[in-house]
Amino acid sequence: QIPIAAGLGSSASISVGIIKALAQFLDVKLSLQKINEYAFELEKLHHGAPSGIDNTVISFEKTIFFTKGKEPEPLHSPLPFHFLLINSTIPSLTAVSVMALKKNKENNPAQINALLEEIGTIVFLAKQAFQNGNAVAMGKLMLQNQAILQKLDMSLPELDSMIKLALENGALGAKLSGGGRGGNVIALVKEENAEQVHNAFLEHGYKEIVDTIIQ
């Protein structure tokens, strides 16, 4: 049920599911850390050089703050965050996006490193916004992140148009999901206009929309 090559961690979901199923079948008790460790090895086969965030979130089944090489930090918000995931139906393999970014970084190290550091700063601010239940601040940070992803050549005109559509119908923020260059757009919406944003995408021919709340 999870769209493949759509920026939603389908490969990590399958990896974690297979590991849990095999462990249950063989009557082997695995810690969440060990499941995550094995899933990361499978993710390397899928993507080459994955960040590890997909398999970690899916293994622990919690909202977390992820830092590569460190234990995941559980996050909680005093207020719910309402998201819509809209599938562009443009397939995008993470491995291809990762390799393109790596090549870009090799050719323009100073410029790309500066942009990646800027994303890192945005992520820390987003962590604070989530913990404070500040959806307005989170929406603005999502847009800032998307602007940098555009500079990194990770977006597409089609994704940019989807983000514009979400904002025109009252979304607080929106950005591409996963490796970009296709896949899903994630939009942060207010409860009172979630249906309006949802319907706007339906009217524009987008049929695969997931409605979810995170707290």
N, C-alpha and C positions, 0 to 999 in steps of 0.2 A: 504493500500500500504506500510505501515511501517512494516518491519519484526518484529514478536513477539519473545521475549526472545533473542534479538540480540544486546543489548547494545545501542539502538538508541532512547530510551525514548518512546516506543510505548504506554505503560500504561499511561504515563503523557499526551501524545497527545490525547488519547481517553478521559481521565478525563477532560482535558481543553475543548475539543470539546463538550462533554456532558453538562458541566456546561454552556457554552456559548449558546448552543442550547436551554436548559431549560429556561435560563434567557430571551432569545428572545421570546420563546413561551409564557412565563408568563408575558412578558412585564415588566421585572424587570431590572433596570439599575445597573450593577455591575462594580466597578472600577477594574483595572487590579490587584491591590493589593488584593482585595476581591476574585477575580477569582483564583489567585495564592494560597491564603489561603485555599480555598475550595479544590483545586486540590491537595494540600499537604496532606489534610486529607484523600483523596482517595488513594494517593500514600502510605500512611501508611498501608492501607488495603491490597494493592498489595505487598508491600515489607517489612513491619514490621518496619524497621528503616532507611528510605531513607534520603539522604542528603538534598533533596529539590531543587537540581540544575536543574533537568529535568523539573519539573513543572514551575520553575521560568523562565527559558529560553523560554519555550513554551508559557507561559502566556504573557510575555512581547514582544516576537517575535523580540528580538535584541541580538546582541553579548554582553555578560555581563561578569563582574568579580563577581564571587559569593563567598560570605562569609556567612556561616550559621548564622542566627540570625540578619543579617544586610540588609539594603536596597541594591538591586542589583545596581552595578555601570556600566553604559553603556560604552562600549569600541569601539574605532574607530582606524582603521589602515590607514596610508597614501598610502599603497600599498595592492593589493589583495593577499589573501592567497588561494591557490588552493589545495583542498583536494579530495581524493578518499576514499570512504567507501566501503570496500570489505567484503561481508558476508561469513563467514566461513561455514555457514549452520549448525554449531554445536549449538543446543539450549542451552541457559544458563539463568537460573532464577536469577535475582538480589538478591532476598530474600535468596537464598541458598548461594550465594557468601558472602553476608553480614554476615550471621550467621557463616560461616566458618572463616571469618576474625575476628569476635568477639571472637570466641572460641580460635583462635590462639593468640589473644591479651591477653586473660585471662591466657593462659598458658605461654606466653613469653612477659609480659608487657613491660619490658625495651627495648628489641630488636624491637618489633613491633612499639612502640611509637617513637623510634628513626627513623625508616624507614618512618613513617607517617609524622614526622616533616621534613624529607628530601624532601618528596613530596611537602609539603607546601612551602618550599623554592623554589623548581622548579616552582611551580605555579606562585609565585610572579615574578620570572625572565621571565617566559613565557608571563606574562602580559606586561612587559616592551618590550619584543621582538615584540609582536603584535602591541603595540602602536608605535613602531619605524619602523614597516614594515620590520623587520629583519627575513626573512623566514629561513635563514641558522641557526641562533641562535635558532629559534623555533624548527627546525628539530632536532638539537642536544639535546635540552631539552626533546623532546618527547622520544628520545632513552634512556636518563637518567631515565625518568619516567618509561619506560617499564622495564628497568633493575631492578628497585625497585619492580615493580609489580610482576616480576618473583620471587624475594626473598620472597614476601608475598604469594606466591603460588596462584596467581590470573591468571597466564597465562597457556598456554598449548603448547606442542611441535608443534601442528598444527598451532597455532597462531604465534609462534616464526618463523616457516618456512615461513609463509606469510610475516612477517616483513622482513626477509632475502631476499625474492623474490623482494619485493618493493625496498629495498636498492640496490640490484644488478642491477636493471633497472633504477637507477638514482634518486629515491625518496630522499628527504632531511631528512626525518625522518618518523617513523611510530610507532604506539603503539596500544594496544587493546583498545576497547571502552566499556564504561559501567562497569558492575561488573566483566567482564572477564570470564575466563573458557569456552570460546565459543563466539558466537556473531560476531561482526564486528571488523575488523582492520581498523584504520584510517591512511592514508598515506598522508604526505605533499609533493606535487610535484611541479616542475618548469613547467611553461607554455610550454616550448620547449620539455619536455619529458613526459608530462602527458599522451599522447596517447601511448607512449612506455610502461609505467607502466600499463596502462589500458589493453593493448593487452597481456602483459605478464601474467596477471591474467586470462584473457579469455583462453589463450593457456593452462593454468594449470587447467582448468575446473571450474573456479569461474565465475558464470554467473550473480550474483546479485552485480552489481557495481554502486554506485551512485557518480556522478561527481558534485562537488559543489565549489563555490567560496565565500569566506567571506571577508568582508572589514569593 
